[in-house]
Amino acid sequence: MRKMFALLSLFVVLSMVLSACGAPTTEAPAAAATEAPVATEAPAMGPTSQYIGSGQLDGNGIPADFFSDVHIRKAFTYAFDWDTFIRDVLQGEGVQSFQLPLAGMPGYDANAPHYTFDLEKSAEEFKLADLDKDGIPAGEDPEGDVWTNGFRIQMLYNQGNTTRQVIGEILAANLAEVNELFSVEILGLPWPAYLAGQRGGTIPIMTAGWQEDIHDAHNWYQPYTTGAYGNRQNMPAEMKDQFKALLDKGVGETDPAKRAETYYELNQLYYDLVPGAILTSGISHGYEQMWVQGRALNPVMSGEYYYPMTKAEGAKNPTVFTNVSYGDPETLDPARAYDTAAGEVIQNVYETLVFYDGGATDKFVPQLAESWTVSDDGKTWVFTIRKDVKFHNGDVMTASDVAYSFQRGVLQGGTSSPQLLIAEPFFGVGIDDISVVVDPEGTLYDDRELLSAFDPAALVAACEKTKAVVVADDAAGTVTFNLSQAWGPFLPTIAQSWGSVMDQKWVVENGGWDGSCDTWQTFYGMQPEEDPFTPIANGTGAFKLDHWTVGQEIVLARNEEYWRAPAALERVTLANVPEWGTRFAMFQTGDADLVTVNLEDTPQVDKLVGEVRFFDIEKNEYAPAVELCSIDETKVGVEKFIACADGETGTGGQFRMLIGRPSIVKSVVIYNFDIK
């Protein structure tokens, strides 16, 4: 989940992105402040959660299994007002999501069954609930149930994340309107405490965010059912089994049409069981100088890919590109990096076997692989590795470097890394970390000390199993992947930064894993602060890491010995400028070619737009630029920007706007079935 400290491209609605990230950000203003609630004491008996009041169905709390009743989950879902959220928080730049996958993916259905804002239906569902399990619906129970007793619950968000805060406030206000006995208090926690509450299963209800790792339906279904969020909401085993059966079937199918049929079933199952309330996806609203040319405009990429980019004649600093944003990467180690700030650097310094075909989210072209084949059963992939490619230090890349890079990543593992995306096709659905290969009971997650003390034979066996999955043949110049099962999205899985190829010799010389099955455990769960490859890089890409001054800038220099023609740009500067006024001034003077613009600051930049490229949803690409003639402030979203008709004169603004592309971020309110 590329969420932590994410520094996302300009073409993702930043406020929605950071609602997914969990990292604090400045977003649209929340409702008027009220006295902040505090966590209550945990019930004397039973669950330890501080967020369920008395822990009883007595009007001053909820029982731990409150959300195990499907009618309660439906009632809460009917109480969310999508239109108000889109209008007032997203400023019209968003749409209600009817299902988990995005448009264009197998399983996406524009007419899928979905919930709407309907307080009458919400009341009906509350009256159908049976929390005391006496067989009598709450609306008819003479001894009292949720409808007559009411409830008190706390909905949590991470402090500073006003999008999540407002989602809670909208839900709380509407539930109080359904029944004055219903009380939802909105409580903000510091990020570490919020994350600990998620992992501990003590949070009864919260907004979960997701920014896709790969552009595939599986990457949307899995986290919200059997994956990270399904686990954190303590979904019952029988429910997870229903989802898992369809997930395994869908991801193992390579025919898109057959995958779609399976995912239609998943859509219906998620709607029927309603483990969460699917909220919204945002749309893009970004800017560039008019002299910028050749951008890939691919939302799945981590920020910008600079190799094809140029600047038109008359541009300021024609061979230097400056992208001004804020925040630093966690690490530049491709095996550990899981944020887009790092990903942007890595995808320009390192390279993968295959890469995205320009702006296409589902098409791939050879990069470090010249070609590849896949067996009829979809389990064996053979990549022919490009010859005469050199790392930035002059070492020649080999097939062994490719195999080592994947082996190292998987063995380094850890749940804060992206390696779960590689582990599953290697070892099977649900095996999301190398520690589970060592101990299937899952007792070793993220614990290097426990892992290292485990049965030495099991440790060696896990390493040897990993090496058997990725096999290099230097003489033939090939790398073979022997997957545990067919994996439909294998190409997008390895096209991202965690599929980067590293120089084994250089890694070992700089303190990395030596390739021995006797030593890998000492590198397991590597954290950025201890990772020797956090501040340094040595890839095969079109740009080299020139320097990284933490808190100020990262500068990339053109690789003059690149295996393709050298890039047109000589240098790329990724400037870290937290203060918006300074970023805006740099944009106005032409000292910045791109800037990160938060949603609340877009009106200021809109006034200086001279051209617009509207996203064409039918063609799945941005249309050619047209002159902007006016902005209709009575409208919201894309509709407020009026293109010039023939013979009309535009605004003459200096910036080009790109707007309308659906984002790869989505928020879902999730319910905890068994609050701890």
Buried (B, 14 or more C-beta within 10 A) or exposed (E): BBBBBBBBBBBBBBBBBBBBBBBBBBBBEBBEEEEEBEBBEBBEEBBBBBBBBBBBBBBBBBBBBBBBBBBBBBBBBBBBBBEBBBBBBBBBBBBBBBBBBBEEBBBBBEEBEBBEBBBEBBBBBBBBBBBBEEEEBBBEBEEBBBBBBBBBBBBBBBBBBBBBBBBBBBBBBBBBEBBEBBBBBBBBBEBEBBBEBBEEBBBBBBBBBBBBBBBBBBBBBBBBBBBBBBBBBBBBEEBBEBBBBBBBBBBBBBEEEBBBBBBBBBBBBBBEBBBBBBBBBBBBBBBBBBBBEBBBBBBBBBBBBBBBBBBEEEBBBBEBBBBBBBBBBBBBBBBBBBBBBBBBBBBBBBBBBBBBBBBBBBEBEBBBBEEBEBEEEBBBBBBBBBEEBBBBEEBEBBBBBBBBBBBBBBBBBBBBBBBBBBBBBBBBBBBBBBBBBBBEEEEBBBBBEBBBEBEEEBBBBBBEBBBEBBBBBEEEBBBBBBBBBBBBBBBBBBBBBBBBBBBBBBBEEEEBBEBEBEEBBEBBBBBBEEBEBBBEBBBBBBBBBBEBEEEEBBBBBBBEEBBEEBBBBBBBBBBBBEEBEBBBBBBBEBBBBBBBBBBBBBEEBBEBBBBBBBBEEEEBBBBEBBBBBEBEEEEBBBEBBBBBEEEEEBBEBBBBBBBBBBBBBBBBBBBBBBBB
